[in-house]
Every structure is written in structure tokens, then in C-alpha cells.
Amino acid sequence: MSDTVHTVRKTLRLRPEEAKMLEQYAKLAGFSEAEYLRFLLSQKPKDYPEIRTMLKDLINEVNHIGANVNQIVFHHNASLYSQGDKELLLAYMKKMNGVVGEVVIRIGNL
């Protein structure tokens, strides 16, 4: 079959174990090796549903934490800020850092 879209040919040298990995990954994805390499070049996080779900959950969590932080700041500006509010703020920031760190680790392991 003649390919009129992909007209540039590139030569790629791989070690045998790399060639085997490419073959396996392409097969798992349901692509030919050339299609799989093109996919890897063009991929974005939106190409992976699990990443989209994690990012959506992360955004929701950050928004909830942001609403709580806004309440604490409002109390501070109204001179109602207490030591408990400061502790809550620190707890929310730790939670947000943990959630963001977890998503970064999970996305990095995909």
C-alpha cells in the first residue's frame, strides 16, 4: 500500500532489546511500529484517559482547597484569624502538596 501522507523516510538504529520493546509496545497499542513511533512523537496528556481523569481530580481538589484558603484569608482580613486557622492553612497546603506530588508520580510512571 502506497503511503502518500508519510513521504519522508528515516533510518533508526536500535539495540536488539530496544527493537523487541518497540515491537511489543506497538503490538499492545494496536499499531504498526511506524504508527507507534508517530504516536509517541505527537502524544499529549489528553491522549491518555487516565491522565485526564487524574488531572480533573487534581483540579477539583485544588479548587476545594483554594475555597478553604479563601475563607481563612477572609477571616484574617476581618481580624478573625486564629491559631486554628493558621494550622488549617498549613494542613490544606500539605494536603495540596501531597495530592499534586501523587499525580506527578503517577503520571511519571505511565
Buried (B, 14 or more C-beta within 10 A) or exposed (E): EEEEEEEEEEEEEEEEEEEEEBEEBBEEEEBEBEEBBEBEEEEEEEEBEEBEEBBEEBEEBBEEBEEBBEEBEEBBEEEEBEEEBEEBBEEBEEBBEEBEEEBEEEBEEE
